[in-house]
Amino acid sequence: MKTKSLVEMLEAVDTTYLTEHEKAAAIARAEASEYTVALISSAFAWVRKTLVSKRISFNSAKHSHA
């Protein structure tokens, strides 16, 4: 199942009451929001991947504390 983008959903909405400028602004905001969410998601994935690789390298070193 493919999820629809915000722009695709906006195109399905009755926008006869909006001017072309308002529609273009709404689409621009939707695209900016999708980009921001993708950027944040990518950053979280990178941090998680980095932390997991660091945890594995820390756990593989057996330190004995006497």
RANOR-V301378 format. One record per residue. N is the residue number from 1. PSI is psi in whole degrees, 0 to 359 (NA if undefined). OMEGA is omega in degrees with one decimal (* if undefined). Layout:
n: <N	N>
psi: <PSI	PSI>
omega: <OMEGA	OMEGA>
This chain:
n: <1	2	3	4	5	6	7	8	9	10	11	12	13	14	15	16	17	18	19	20	21	22	23	24	25	26	27	28	29	30	31	32	33	34	35	36	37	38	39	40	41	42	43	44	45	46	47	48	49	50	51	52	53	54	55	56	57	58	59	60	61	62	63	64	65	66>
psi: <120	131	146	146	165	324	317	321	321	325	338	352	144	111	28	337	355	151	166	324	317	321	316	321	319	319	319	318	321	316	320	321	316	319	317	316	318	321	314	318	318	320	316	320	320	316	315	316	317	315	321	319	325	320	320	319	327	319	335	337	115	105	134	129	118	NA>
omega: <179.7	177.1	179.9	174.9	178.7	179.8	178.0	178.4	178.5	179.6	179.3	-178.4	176.2	-177.7	-178.8	-179.6	-179.7	172.7	178.1	179.4	179.4	177.4	179.5	178.8	178.8	178.5	178.8	177.7	178.9	179.1	178.4	178.5	178.8	178.8	-179.7	178.9	178.7	178.9	179.5	178.6	178.2	179.1	178.0	178.6	179.8	179.4	-180.0	179.1	-179.7	-179.6	178.9	179.6	177.1	-179.9	179.5	-179.5	177.1	-177.2	-178.7	177.8	-177.9	178.3	175.8	178.3	-176.3	*>
